[in-house]
Amino acid sequence: MRNTRSVELTNEGQAPLTQARHALANVAAAKGAVAAVQGLLRGRTTRQPERSSKS
């Protein structure tokens, strides 16, 4: 809502803003989690041959 003195969000505008702030906080947390384990995941994996189910 706008008047000559200030600008305020309506209730309808506040709801998505709150959700957007939560989403940005989650992204920041995810980046922090990735940074915390970066460099820890090293090595090589191999695939085991599948076993036959024939008896």
C-alpha positions in Angstrom: 0.0 0.0 0.0 1.4 3.4 -0.9 0.6 6.8 0.4 2.5 10.1 0.4 4.7 9.1 3.4 5.6 5.4 3.2 5.3 2.1 1.4 4.1 -1.0 3.2 3.4 -4.5 2.1 -0.1 -5.8 2.2 -0.8 -9.0 4.0 -1.0 -10.7 0.5 2.5 -9.4 -0.2 3.9 -10.3 3.2 3.2 -14.0 2.8 5.4 -14.7 -0.3 8.1 -12.4 1.1 8.3 -14.6 4.3 8.5 -17.7 2.2 11.2 -16.2 0.0 13.3 -15.3 3.1 13.0 -18.9 4.3 14.0 -20.3 0.9 17.1 -18.0 0.9 18.0 -19.1 4.4 17.7 -22.7 3.3 20.0 -22.1 0.3 22.5 -20.5 2.6 22.4 -23.5 4.9 22.8 -25.9 2.0 25.8 -23.9 0.8 27.3 -24.1 4.2 26.7 -27.8 4.4 28.4 -28.4 1.1 31.4 -26.2 2.1 31.7 -28.2 5.4 32.2 -31.5 3.6 34.0 -30.2 0.5 37.2 -32.1 0.2 36.1 -34.9 2.4 34.6 -37.0 -0.5 37.5 -38.4 -2.4 38.3 -41.7 -3.7 37.2 -44.2 -6.3 34.2 -46.4 -6.5 33.8 -49.6 -8.4 30.7 -51.5 -9.4 30.4 -55.1 -8.3 29.3 -57.6 -11.0 25.7 -58.5 -10.7 25.1 -62.0 -9.3 23.0 -64.3 -11.2 19.7 -65.3 -9.5 19.8 -68.8 -11.2 20.3 -71.6 -8.7 
